[in-house]
Amino acid sequence: MARFDHKKIEQKWQKRWEKERIFEVAEEGALRAKKYYVLDMFPYPSAAGLHVGHPEGYTASDIVARKRRMEGYHVLHPMGWDAFGLPAENYAIKTGVHPSESTAKNIETFRRQIKSLGFSYDWSREVATSDPAYYRWTQWLFLLLYKHGLAYRALANVNWCPSCNTVLANEQVIDGRCERCKHEVVQKELKQWFFRITKYADRLLADLEKLDWPEKIKAMQRNWIGKSEGVEVNFKIVKTEAEVEGRGATMQTSAEEFDIPVFTTRADTLFGVSYIVLAPEHPLVPALTSESEREQVAFYIRETYKKTELQRTGAASEEKTGVPLGVSAVHPLTGEKVPVWIADYVLLNYGTGAVMGVPAHDERDFAFAKKHGLSVRHVVAPPHEVSEARHEEEHHKKEIRNPIRRLADEIRNSTYTEDGVLVNSGEFTGLTSSDARQKIADALTSAERGRRQTNYHLRDWLVSRQRYWGAPIPIIYCDSCGEVPVPEEDLPVKLPDDVDFRPTGESPLVRSQRFHKVKCPTCGKAACRESDTMDTFVDSSWYFLRYCDPKNKKEFAAKETFEYWSPVDLYVGGAEHAVLHLLYARFFTKALFDQRLTAFEEPFLRLRNQGIVMGEDGQKMSKSRGNVVNPDEVVGEHGADAMRLYEMFMGDFAEAKPWSVQGILGMRRFLERAHGFVGSGETGSEEADVTAIVHKTIKKVSEDIEAFKFNTAISALMILLNELARASMPEATRRFAEESFVKLLSPFAPHIAEELWERLGHRELVCRETWPTFDPDLARDQVVAFVVQVNGKLRETMRLSADASEEDVKAHALASPNVHKYIEGKEIKQVVFVQGRLINFVTG
């Protein structure tokens, strides 16, 4: 038998796949067959190329794609490039190489590396977001959103990265820093373009329940959307004429009233309000500030503008600054006057820009009140403490208000932030928090001092970027006509090449005269183009649709085609895009659905996230640590099949795991054994039910692929090979076993599988064969290991028939000395039985 020459074998089969265009999906007839769309999150083609962490997700998706083809599906499995972005532009600034040149070179490297691993992509559908043929449709979609009121321009405080010299969306700010360069983000007021994603908040939230996604991703989106139901309470502020004009209280002749709306989810704490606090930027601050406080208020506002949002909304333990405005608000239910302050921990763009201070039941409010000497009123108490107080009342025949008031006094120097029972709350005293929220909301509504309200954390998506390497925003500004969308026939609006890339705080496109000088499409007068480009996440919010029909010049995709292929059945990629790409793609899909351009509302039905592949030192791979593993070196030394197997064998797919040279050597030895055994005619001497073993392996591997348990599927293949090498079997059984083994191996290690299939005498490719099926009777374990527990602790393991009844298992377990000694003299209160797996005795 010839030695296992992985280079020769892999080149041989990759050439054949490409020559025969094996993985291209023929459109003719495809639209009538069952389909499966499996997609990877497309990569940004950086100059560094791939490291061994990148192919982990690609390998998993390829295994599923190959299995689906063998199951008779038409499989769409494309690849492309998220090619716009800051890294290429920064590289251009540093080296003088145009981003289009560096990006094209990087794509070439990525394509070569990916092809070397034998992934079954349909390369005829390759796209790059920086190609004008692609971003023409990105611009078309922008204009579609604009036409329907979902894209708008507004003056707003925005996240500004001083290092990247560009605006960032909220989702691109991580702990107050730019998610790309890690520089601290500051606030800046600019006119920017936004997408109205908030219009879809409820649908984005509700439709998460339809998706087969990891729960942690769905939880992150729920938290980011941040739906909260509560009450908007109006606190009235009355300023006398003298206060308004600053002439002293003795000249009071009339008054001016202001309503300050405050949103709260905790209406049950309303009687604990001891102050109102506004964001320093609140538009009513100038009108409300008394003359005596005007100077210190103005100084405080100036200091606030120097702080980032992260600094303003820090931990509750951090010192909370603020200054009084010198006016009071009227409590809507008690009529009591409470002071009004401004404080930088309140943000204008969250809620109404005003909050009610309830120090006893909010840690931030408590810190603020203690700092500034404001009163702390406990109005919600833990249920068990109220019960004890009531018991004391009954025992001593005292009125309920006395022990409860004493209870409030006892906990004055702490906060209680959970639901409980109301105390010191007038007619609502004694109600649970849940009941009180409803009744207080009713009271506010009846008195016209409040209304029920639903708020969201989600903000509209800011898409303007003051950088060059992105899709130009297709808007023209005319002095006569205002904002004018670029006509569809004039798309794409191409990036100019006469541009100085150096960032100055405004888009580099500003410095291109040729780009800006245009005529208004409406009136024909001299006009100017928008100089900002779009956030690169706009490009990736619809690319999965373009793969369905990538050569179409008349529309972003023919309806029949993308409705056949879409939505994506399986999407594989990193969890870091939970509230970026994934949320944005869902928004785009729903917007297209509303315009009847799609028949589906969710882009990705099933999502799986791969864990990080770390260096051998257990640290995240990075050049600075010197622990990056280049896949070119691994493929060259050990082969693509060995690398694919090891990527899947390292551990749980979704968990982080370290790279190991010894681990990949183990995969190499497994492939060498398979290469030496299959088709060799060698046979063992042990008696074994080979047919049953094969059927069990088919069942195990098939189910594990569907469950993304690739490591245990590979382990089952290793066990099968060992069993076959030891077993004595007839020729017919051997051929059945070897062919089944090769078919099962094919999605994981496709190159050697094709070689072994050919050695077994087949001329057709194994990837075009039918996926093996199993006989349930043969695949069922005849004897299994039953776990025996006493009060949840393992006390015995017994090998019994998989079909053994509860009574049989119970009898065998009680006969075991190891079990008997733990239940002797005790009453068995419950028996928990799991067929074929476990029995647990619960004793008294």
C-alpha positions in Angstrom: 0.0 0.0 0.0 1.4 3.4 -1.0 2.2 5.8 1.8 -0.3 8.5 2.7 0.8 11.5 0.5 -1.7 14.2 1.6 -0.4 16.9 -0.8 -0.8 14.7 -3.8 -4.2 13.4 -2.8 -5.6 16.9 -1.9 -4.4 18.6 -5.1 -5.8 15.7 -7.1 -9.3 16.0 -5.8 -9.5 19.7 -5.5 -8.6 19.9 -9.2 -11.3 17.5 -10.1 -13.9 19.2 -8.0 -13.1 22.5 -9.7 -12.8 21.1 -13.2 -16.2 19.4 -13.0 -17.7 22.3 -11.1 -19.1 19.8 -8.5 -20.4 22.3 -6.0 -22.0 24.8 -8.3 -25.8 24.8 -8.1 -27.4 24.5 -11.5 -30.5 26.8 -11.6 -32.3 24.6 -14.1 -34.4 22.2 -12.2 -33.1 23.4 -8.8 -36.1 25.5 -8.1 -38.3 22.4 -8.1 -36.1 20.4 -5.8 -35.8 20.5 -2.0 -33.2 23.0 -1.0 -30.8 23.8 1.8 -29.0 27.1 2.2 -26.0 26.9 4.5 -24.0 30.0 5.0 -20.9 31.3 6.8 -20.5 34.8 8.0 -18.3 36.1 5.3 -14.9 37.3 6.4 -13.2 40.7 6.2 -10.1 40.0 4.0 -7.3 41.4 6.2 -3.7 41.6 5.2 -2.8 39.0 7.9 -4.7 36.2 6.1 -6.4 33.4 7.9 -5.3 31.9 11.2 -6.4 28.5 12.3 -9.4 29.9 14.3 -11.1 31.1 11.1 -11.8 27.7 9.4 -13.5 26.3 12.5 -16.9 27.6 11.5 -16.2 27.0 7.8 -15.4 23.4 8.5 -18.6 22.8 10.5 -20.8 24.4 7.8 -19.1 22.4 5.1 -19.7 19.1 7.0 -23.4 19.9 7.1 -23.5 21.1 3.4 -21.8 17.9 2.3 -24.1 15.7 4.3 -27.2 17.5 2.9 -26.0 17.0 -0.7 -25.7 13.3 0.0 -29.2 13.4 1.5 -30.5 14.6 -1.9 -30.8 18.4 -1.3 -29.8 21.1 -3.7 -27.4 23.0 -1.4 -26.5 26.6 -1.7 -23.1 27.1 0.0 -21.5 30.4 -1.1 -18.5 32.5 0.0 -17.7 36.2 -0.4 -16.0 39.1 1.2 -17.0 41.9 3.6 -14.5 44.1 1.8 -15.2 47.7 2.9 -14.0 49.0 6.2 -11.5 51.0 8.2 -8.5 48.6 8.3 -8.0 48.8 4.5 -8.3 52.6 4.6 -5.9 52.9 7.5 -3.5 50.6 5.6 -3.8 53.0 2.6 -3.0 56.0 4.8 0.0 54.3 6.2 1.4 52.8 2.9 -0.1 54.9 0.1 -1.6 51.7 -1.5 -5.1 52.3 -2.6 -7.7 50.3 -0.6 -9.0 48.7 -3.8 -5.5 47.3 -4.5 -4.8 46.0 -1.0 -8.3 44.5 -0.7 -8.0 42.7 -4.0 -4.6 41.2 -2.9 -6.0 40.2 0.5 -9.0 38.5 -1.2 -6.7 36.5 -3.4 -4.8 35.2 -0.3 -8.0 34.4 1.5 -9.5 32.6 -1.5 -6.3 30.5 -1.9 -6.2 29.5 1.8 -9.9 28.6 1.9 -9.7 26.6 -1.3 -6.7 24.7 0.2 -9.0 23.3 2.9 -11.4 21.7 0.4 -14.5 23.5 1.4 -17.4 22.8 -1.0 -18.3 26.5 -1.8 -20.0 27.5 -5.0 -17.4 30.0 -6.1 -19.5 31.1 -9.1 -21.5 33.1 -6.7 -18.6 34.9 -5.0 -19.4 38.6 -4.1 -17.3 41.5 -2.6 -19.1 44.4 -1.0 -16.6 46.9 -2.4 -17.5 45.9 -6.0 -19.6 48.7 -7.6 -21.8 45.9 -9.0 -22.6 45.0 -5.4 -22.8 48.3 -3.7 -25.1 49.6 -6.4 -27.8 47.5 -4.7 -26.7 48.6 -1.2 -27.4 52.2 -2.4 -30.7 51.0 -4.0 -31.7 49.5 -0.7 -30.8 52.8 1.1 -33.1 54.7 -1.2 -35.8 52.1 -0.7 -35.6 52.8 3.1 -35.5 56.5 2.5 -38.6 56.4 0.3 -40.5 54.7 3.0 -39.4 56.9 5.9 -36.9 54.4 7.3 -33.8 56.5 6.5 -33.5 60.1 7.7 -31.0 62.7 8.5 -30.9 64.5 11.9 -28.7 66.5 14.2 -27.7 64.4 17.1 -25.1 63.7 19.8 -23.1 60.9 18.3 -20.3 58.5 19.4 -17.1 59.9 17.9 -13.8 57.9 17.8 -11.0 60.5 17.8 -8.6 57.8 16.6 -10.6 56.6 13.6 -12.0 60.1 13.0 -15.5 58.7 12.4 -18.9 58.3 14.0 -19.8 54.9 15.6 -23.2 53.3 16.1 -24.1 52.5 19.7 -23.5 48.8 19.0 -19.9 49.6 18.0 -19.1 51.1 21.3 -17.9 48.5 23.8 -17.5 49.7 27.4 -17.1 53.3 26.2 -14.5 52.4 23.6 -14.3 51.9 19.9 -14.9 48.2 19.2 -12.2 48.3 16.5 -9.3 50.4 17.8 -10.3 50.4 21.5 -9.8 54.2 21.8 -12.1 56.0 24.2 -15.2 57.4 22.5 -16.4 61.0 23.0 -19.7 62.7 22.3 -20.1 65.1 19.3 -23.0 66.9 17.8 -23.3 66.3 14.0 -26.0 65.9 11.3 -26.0 62.2 10.5 -28.0 59.6 8.6 -30.0 57.1 10.6 -32.1 54.0 9.8 -35.4 53.8 11.8 -34.8 50.4 13.3 -36.8 51.4 16.4 -40.0 51.1 14.3 -39.3 47.3 14.4 -38.5 46.9 18.1 -41.5 44.9 19.0 -41.3 42.6 16.0 -37.5 42.1 16.4 -38.3 41.1 20.0 -41.3 38.9 19.4 -39.9 37.0 16.4 -36.8 35.8 18.4 -39.1 33.1 19.7 -39.4 31.6 16.2 -35.6 31.1 15.8 -33.4 28.1 16.4 -30.6 30.3 17.8 -28.4 29.9 20.9 -30.3 31.3 23.9 -27.4 33.6 24.8 -27.6 35.3 21.5 -31.4 35.8 21.8 -30.9 37.1 25.4 -28.3 39.6 24.2 -30.8 40.9 21.5 -33.6 41.1 24.0 -31.4 43.1 26.4 -30.2 45.4 23.6 -33.8 46.0 22.4 -34.6 46.5 26.1 -38.4 46.7 26.1 -39.7 48.0 29.4 -43.4 48.6 30.3 -44.2 51.2 32.9 -45.8 54.6 33.5 -44.9 58.0 32.3 -45.5 60.3 35.3 -46.0 64.0 35.0 -44.4 66.1 37.7 -45.6 69.7 37.6 -43.2 72.6 38.2 -44.7 76.0 38.9 -42.4 79.0 38.6 -43.6 82.4 39.7 -43.1 85.4 37.4 -40.4 86.7 39.7 -38.6 83.4 39.5 -39.0 83.4 35.8 -37.5 86.8 35.4 -35.2 86.7 38.4 -36.5 89.8 40.1 -37.1 88.3 43.6 -40.1 86.6 45.3 -41.7 89.9 46.5 -42.9 90.7 42.9 -44.9 87.5 42.4 -48.0 88.2 40.3 -48.4 85.2 38.0 -46.9 81.8 37.4 -45.6 79.7 34.6 -46.2 75.9 34.6 -44.0 73.2 33.2 -44.7 69.4 33.0 -41.7 67.1 33.4 -42.6 63.6 32.2 -40.7 60.8 33.9 -40.8 57.2 32.8 -40.6 54.5 35.4 -41.1 50.7 35.5 -41.5 51.0 39.3 -44.7 52.9 39.9 -44.9 51.0 43.2 -42.0 53.2 44.5 -43.7 56.5 43.6 -44.3 57.5 47.3 -40.6 57.2 47.9 -39.7 60.0 45.5 -37.6 62.6 47.3 -36.2 64.6 44.3 -36.4 64.8 40.5 -33.2 64.9 38.4 -32.9 66.0 34.7 -30.1 65.3 32.2 -27.9 68.4 32.0 -28.8 68.6 28.2 -32.6 68.6 28.9 -34.1 71.4 26.9 -36.1 72.7 29.9 -33.0 73.3 32.1 -32.5 76.9 31.0 -36.1 77.8 31.7 -36.3 76.0 35.0 -33.0 77.2 36.5 -33.4 79.9 39.2 -31.3 83.0 39.0 -29.4 82.1 42.1 -28.3 78.7 40.6 -27.7 79.9 37.1 -23.9 80.2 37.3 -23.2 76.9 38.9 -25.7 75.1 36.6 -23.9 76.6 33.5 -20.5 75.4 34.9 -21.8 71.9 35.6 -23.2 71.6 32.1 -19.9 72.6 30.6 -18.1 69.9 32.7 -20.7 67.3 31.7 -19.9 67.8 28.0 -16.3 66.7 28.7 -17.4 63.3 29.9 -18.1 60.2 27.8 -21.3 58.3 28.2 -19.5 55.5 30.0 -18.0 57.9 32.5 -21.5 59.4 33.2 -23.2 56.0 33.6 -20.6 54.3 35.7 -21.1 51.9 38.6 -23.6 52.8 41.4 -20.7 52.9 43.8 -19.0 55.8 42.0 -19.6 59.3 43.2 -22.7 60.9 41.7 -22.3 64.6 41.0 -25.1 67.1 40.4 -26.4 70.6 41.2 -29.9 71.9 42.2 -31.9 74.1 39.8 -33.5 76.0 42.6 -37.1 74.9 41.8 -39.4 72.2 43.1 -41.8 69.8 41.4 -45.2 68.8 42.7 -45.7 65.1 43.5 -48.7 64.0 41.4 -50.4 62.0 44.1 -49.4 63.6 47.4 -49.0 67.3 46.3 -45.7 67.4 48.2 -42.9 69.6 46.7 -39.6 67.8 45.9 -36.4 69.6 44.7 -35.3 69.4 41.1 -31.6 68.7 40.2 -29.5 68.0 37.2 -27.0 65.2 37.3 -24.8 63.7 34.6 -25.8 60.1 35.4 -29.1 60.9 33.6 -28.9 60.8 29.8 -31.1 62.8 27.5 -31.4 60.0 24.9 -32.7 57.4 27.4 -36.3 57.6 28.5 -37.5 61.2 28.8 -34.2 62.6 30.0 -35.6 62.9 33.5 -35.8 60.4 36.4 -37.6 60.4 39.7 -35.1 59.9 42.6 -36.2 57.0 44.8 -33.1 56.5 47.0 -34.5 53.7 49.1 -35.1 51.5 46.1 -32.4 52.3 43.6 -28.6 52.1 44.2 -27.7 55.0 42.0 -30.3 57.2 43.5 -29.2 56.2 47.0 -25.6 57.1 46.3 -26.8 60.5 44.9 -29.0 61.2 47.9 -26.3 60.3 50.5 -23.8 62.6 48.6 -26.2 65.6 48.6 -28.1 65.1 51.8 -31.5 64.3 50.3 -34.1 62.3 52.1 -34.4 58.5 51.9 -38.0 57.1 52.2 -38.6 53.4 52.3 -41.9 52.5 50.7 -41.4 48.9 49.7 -40.4 46.3 52.2 -39.4 42.6 51.9 -42.6 40.4 52.2 -41.3 38.3 55.1 -40.4 41.4 57.1 -43.9 42.9 56.5 -45.4 39.6 57.6 -43.3 39.7 60.8 -44.4 43.3 61.4 -48.1 42.3 61.0 -47.6 39.4 63.3 -46.2 41.9 65.9 -49.2 44.1 65.4 -51.6 41.3 66.0 -49.7 40.1 69.1 -49.5 43.5 70.7 -52.9 44.7 69.4 -51.2 47.7 67.7 -52.2 49.5 64.5 -50.4 48.2 61.4 -48.8 51.5 60.5 -46.7 51.6 63.7 -44.6 48.4 63.2 -44.3 49.1 59.4 -43.2 52.6 60.1 -40.7 51.2 62.6 -39.6 48.7 60.0 -38.9 51.5 57.5 -36.9 53.4 60.1 -34.8 50.3 60.7 -33.8 49.9 57.1 -33.3 53.6 56.4 -29.5 53.3 55.7 -29.9 50.6 53.0 -31.7 50.0 49.7 -34.2 47.3 48.8 -34.5 47.0 45.0 -36.7 43.9 44.7 -40.5 43.7 44.6 -42.2 43.5 48.0 -45.1 44.9 49.9 -45.8 48.7 50.0 -45.4 50.6 53.2 -45.8 54.4 53.9 -47.8 54.7 50.6 -51.1 56.1 51.6 -54.1 54.1 50.3 -51.8 51.7 48.5 -50.0 50.5 51.7 -50.2 46.7 52.1 -50.4 46.0 48.4 -47.8 43.8 46.7 -45.6 45.7 44.2 -47.3 43.9 41.3 -50.8 45.0 42.4 -49.6 48.5 43.4 -48.1 49.1 39.9 -51.4 48.6 38.3 -53.5 50.5 40.8 -51.1 53.5 41.0 -51.0 53.6 37.1 -54.9 53.7 37.2 -54.8 56.5 39.7 -52.3 58.6 37.7 -54.3 58.0 34.5 -57.6 59.0 36.2 -56.0 62.2 37.6 -54.5 62.9 34.2 -51.1 63.0 35.8 -49.6 60.0 33.9 -50.2 57.3 31.4 -49.0 53.8 30.7 -46.0 53.7 28.4 -43.6 51.2 26.8 -40.0 52.3 26.3 -37.0 50.7 24.6 -33.3 50.8 25.0 -32.8 50.4 21.3 -31.9 53.5 19.4 -32.1 54.2 15.6 -29.1 52.8 13.7 -26.6 55.6 12.9 -25.1 54.7 9.4 -23.1 57.8 8.5 -19.3 57.4 8.4 -16.8 60.1 7.8 -14.4 57.8 6.0 -13.5 56.9 2.4 -13.6 53.1 2.0 -17.4 52.5 2.1 -20.5 52.8 -0.1 -21.3 56.5 -0.8 -24.7 57.6 0.5 -26.8 58.2 -2.6 -28.2 61.7 -1.7 -27.8 65.0 -3.4 -28.2 68.4 -1.7 -29.8 71.2 -3.7 -30.3 74.8 -2.3 -33.7 74.8 -4.0 -34.9 71.3 -3.6 -33.2 70.2 -0.4 -32.4 66.5 -0.1 -32.8 64.7 -3.4 -32.3 60.9 -3.8 -30.0 59.8 -6.7 -32.2 58.4 -9.5 -32.0 54.6 -9.7 -30.7 54.8 -13.3 -27.6 56.8 -12.0 -26.6 54.1 -9.6 -24.0 53.2 -8.5 -22.6 56.4 -7.1 -19.0 55.3 -7.4 -16.2 56.1 -5.0 -13.9 58.7 -6.6 -10.2 58.0 -6.9 -8.9 61.6 -6.6 -9.0 61.5 -2.8 -6.6 62.2 0.0 -7.3 59.4 2.5 -5.9 61.2 5.6 -8.7 61.6 8.1 -9.6 65.2 9.3 -12.9 64.7 11.1 -14.9 65.0 7.9 -15.3 62.5 5.1 -12.3 62.4 2.7 -14.9 62.6 -0.1 -15.3 66.3 0.7 -11.9 66.9 -0.9 -12.9 65.4 -4.2 -14.1 68.1 -6.6 -15.1 65.7 -9.3 -17.3 63.7 -7.0 -19.3 66.7 -5.6 -20.0 68.8 -8.6 -23.4 67.5 -9.9 -26.7 68.9 -11.1 -29.8 68.5 -9.1 -31.9 65.6 -10.7 -35.1 67.6 -9.9 -34.4 71.2 -11.0 -31.1 70.9 -12.9 -29.3 73.6 -10.8 -25.8 73.1 -9.4 -25.9 70.7 -6.4 -23.6 68.7 -4.2 -23.4 65.0 -3.2 -23.5 63.7 0.3 -19.9 63.1 1.4 -20.4 60.5 4.1 -20.2 56.8 3.3 -22.3 54.0 4.9 -21.5 51.9 7.8 -20.0 48.6 6.5 -22.7 46.7 8.4 -25.2 48.0 5.9 -23.4 46.0 3.2 -23.6 42.8 5.3 -27.3 43.3 6.2 -28.4 41.9 2.9 -25.5 40.0 1.3 -27.2 36.6 1.9 -29.9 37.6 -0.6 -27.3 38.6 -3.3 -25.8 35.1 -3.2 -29.1 33.8 -4.5 -28.7 35.8 -7.7 -25.3 37.5 -7.8 -25.1 38.3 -11.5 -28.5 40.0 -11.8 -28.1 43.6 -13.2 -31.8 44.5 -13.1 -32.6 43.8 -9.4 -30.8 42.8 -6.2 -32.1 39.3 -6.8 -34.9 37.8 -8.8 -37.9 37.2 -6.6 -38.4 33.5 -7.6 -34.7 32.7 -7.0 -34.2 34.3 -3.6 -37.6 33.1 -2.3 -36.6 29.6 -3.3 -33.3 29.7 -1.5 -34.1 32.0 1.4 -34.3 32.2 4.3 -30.9 30.8 5.2 -31.4 27.4 6.8 -28.1 27.3 8.7 -25.9 30.3 9.6 -22.5 29.8 11.2 -20.3 32.5 12.7 -19.0 34.3 15.7 -21.1 35.3 18.7 -19.6 38.8 18.6 -22.1 40.0 16.1 -25.2 39.4 18.3 -26.3 43.0 18.4 -24.6 44.2 15.3 -24.8 42.2 12.1 -27.5 39.8 13.3 -29.8 42.5 14.5 -29.3 44.7 11.4 -29.9 41.8 9.0 -33.2 41.0 10.8 -34.2 44.7 10.4 -33.4 44.7 6.7 -35.3 41.5 6.1 -38.4 42.8 7.9 -38.3 46.1 6.0 -38.1 44.2 2.7 -41.0 42.0 3.8 -43.1 45.1 4.5 -42.5 46.2 0.9 -43.5 42.8 -0.4 -40.0 42.2 -1.7 -39.6 39.0 0.4 -42.0 36.4 1.6 -40.2 35.8 4.9 -39.5 38.0 7.9 -36.4 36.3 9.4 -33.1 35.9 7.5 -31.5 33.0 9.4 -33.6 30.2 10.7 -30.9 28.3 12.6 -27.7 29.9 14.0 -24.7 28.2 15.5 -21.7 30.0 17.0 -18.2 28.6 17.1 -15.9 29.1 20.1 -12.6 30.8 19.9 -9.5 28.8 19.0 -6.7 30.0 21.3 -3.0 29.5 21.1 -1.2 26.6 22.7 -0.6 28.9 25.7 -4.3 29.2 26.3 -4.3 32.9 25.2 -6.2 34.5 22.4 -4.1 34.3 19.2 -2.3 37.6 18.4 0.9 38.6 16.7 2.0 40.4 19.8 1.9 37.2 21.8 3.6 35.2 19.0 1.0 32.4 19.3 -0.7 32.7 15.9 -0.8 29.4 14.0 -0.8 29.8 10.2 -3.1 27.3 8.4 -0.8 27.3 5.4 1.9 25.7 7.6 -0.6 23.2 9.1 -2.0 22.1 5.7 1.5 21.9 4.3 2.8 19.6 7.0 -0.2 17.6 8.1 -2.8 18.1 5.3 -6.2 19.8 5.0 -8.1 16.7 6.1 -6.1 16.4 9.3 -6.7 20.1 10.1 -10.4 19.8 9.4 -10.7 16.8 11.6 -8.7 18.4 14.4 -10.7 21.7 14.3 -13.8 19.6 14.9 -12.3 17.2 17.4 -10.8 19.8 19.8 -13.9 20.1 22.0 -17.4 21.5 22.2 -18.0 23.5 19.0 -19.4 26.5 20.8 -16.7 26.7 23.5 -13.2 28.2 23.5 -10.3 25.7 23.2 -6.5 25.8 22.8 -4.7 24.6 19.7 -2.4 21.6 20.2 0.3 20.3 17.9 -0.1 16.8 19.6 -3.8 16.9 18.9 -3.4 17.3 15.2 -0.8 14.6 15.1 -3.4 12.3 16.5 -5.7 13.1 13.6 -2.9 12.5 11.1 -2.4 9.1 12.5 -6.1 8.3 12.3 -6.0 9.2 8.6 -2.9 7.1 8.0 -4.6 4.1 9.6 -7.7 4.6 7.4 -5.5 5.0 4.3 -3.7 1.8 5.2 -6.8 -0.3 6.0 -9.6 0.5 3.6 -9.3 -1.6 0.5 -6.3 -3.5 1.7 -8.0 -6.8 2.3 -6.5 -7.1 5.8 -8.7 -8.8 8.3 -8.7 -9.4 12.1 -9.4 -12.5 14.1 -12.0 -11.3 16.6 -15.7 -12.3 16.4 -17.9 -9.2 16.2 -21.3 -8.2 15.0 -19.8 -5.8 12.4 -23.2 -5.0 10.8 -24.7 -3.9 14.1 -21.5 -1.8 14.8 -21.8 -0.1 11.4 -25.5 0.7 11.9 -24.8 2.1 15.3 -22.0 4.3 13.9 -24.3 5.6 11.1 -26.9 6.6 13.7 -24.3 8.2 16.0 -22.5 10.2 13.3 -25.7 11.3 11.6 -27.3 12.5 14.9 -24.1 14.2 16.1 -23.7 16.2 12.9 -27.2 17.6 13.3 -26.5 18.4 16.9 -23.1 20.0 16.1 -21.3 17.4 18.2 -18.6 16.9 15.7 -16.0 15.8 18.2 -18.1 12.7 19.3 -18.9 12.0 15.7 -15.2 11.8 14.9 -14.7 9.7 18.0 -17.3 7.2 16.7 -15.5 7.0 13.3 -12.2 6.2 15.1 -13.9 3.5 17.2 -15.5 2.0 14.0 -12.1 1.8 12.3 -10.6 0.1 15.2 -13.4 -2.4 15.4 -13.2 -3.2 11.7 -9.4 -3.7 11.9 -9.9 -6.3 14.7 -12.9 -8.1 13.3 -13.1 -11.2 11.2 -15.8 -10.8 8.6 -17.0 -12.1 5.2 -16.1 -10.1 2.1 -19.6 -8.8 1.6 -19.8 -7.5 5.2 -16.3 -6.0 4.8 -17.3 -4.1 1.7 -20.5 -2.8 3.3 -18.5 -1.7 6.4 -15.7 0.0 4.4 -18.1 1.8 2.0 -20.2 3.0 5.0 -17.1 4.2 6.8 -15.9 6.2 3.8 -19.2 7.8 3.2 -19.4 8.9 6.9 -15.8 10.2 6.8 -16.5 12.1 3.6 -17.9 15.4 5.1 -15.1 15.6 7.6 -12.1 14.6 5.5 -13.3 14.8 1.9 -10.0 14.4 0.1 -9.0 11.1 1.6 -12.6 9.9 1.4 -12.5 10.4 -2.4 -9.2 8.6 -2.6 -10.5 5.6 -0.6 -13.8 5.5 -2.6 -11.8 5.4 -5.8 -9.6 2.6 -4.4 -12.8 0.6 -3.6 -13.5 0.6 -7.4 -15.9 3.5 -7.8 -15.6 6.0 -10.7 -18.2 8.4 -9.4 -17.3 10.8 -6.5 -18.3 9.8 -3.0 -19.6 13.3 -2.4 -22.3 12.4 -4.9 -23.3 9.2 -3.2 -26.3 8.7 -1.0 -25.9 9.3 2.8 -26.0 5.9 4.6 -29.1 5.0 6.6 -29.4 2.8 9.6 -31.8 0.1 10.7 -33.2 1.2 14.1 -33.3 -2.4 15.4 -29.6 -3.0 14.6 -28.6 0.4 15.8 -30.2 0.0 19.2 -27.7 -0.9 22.0 -28.5 -4.4 23.3 -26.7 -3.9 26.5 -26.2 -0.6 28.2 -24.6 0.8 31.3 -27.3 1.8 33.8 -26.3 4.4 36.4 -27.6 3.7 39.9 -27.9 6.7 42.2 -29.1 7.1 45.8 -30.3 10.7 46.5 -28.6 11.8 43.3 -25.1 10.4 44.1 -23.6 7.6 42.0 -23.4 4.3 43.9 -23.3 1.6 41.2 -23.1 1.0 37.4 -24.7 -2.1 36.0 -24.8 -3.5 32.5 -28.3 -4.6 31.6 -30.5 -4.9 28.5 -31.4 -1.5 27.0 -35.0 -2.7 27.1 -35.0 -3.6 30.8 -38.1 -2.6 32.6 -38.1 -0.4 35.7 -38.9 -3.3 37.9 -36.0 -5.4 36.5 -33.6 -2.6 36.9 -34.8 -1.9 40.4 -34.5 -5.5 41.4 -30.9 -5.7 40.1 -30.0 -2.4 41.8 -31.4 -3.4 45.2 -29.5 -6.6 45.0 -26.2 -4.8 44.8 -24.2 -4.5 48.0 -23.0 -1.0 47.0 -26.6 0.2 46.7 -28.0 -1.7 49.6 -25.7 -0.2 52.2 -27.0 3.3 51.4 -30.7 2.5 51.7 -30.6 0.0 54.5 -33.1 1.0 57.2 -34.4 4.0 55.2 -37.7 4.6 53.5 -37.6 4.8 49.7 -39.9 7.8 49.0 -39.4 8.0 45.2 -37.8 6.1 42.4 -36.7 8.1 39.3 -36.2 5.9 36.2 -34.9 6.9 32.8 -35.2 4.0 30.3 -31.8 2.6 29.2 -29.9 5.1 31.3 -30.5 5.7 35.0 -32.4 4.8 38.2 -32.3 7.0 41.3 -33.6 6.1 44.8 -34.8 9.1 46.9 -34.8 8.1 50.6 -36.3 9.8 53.6 
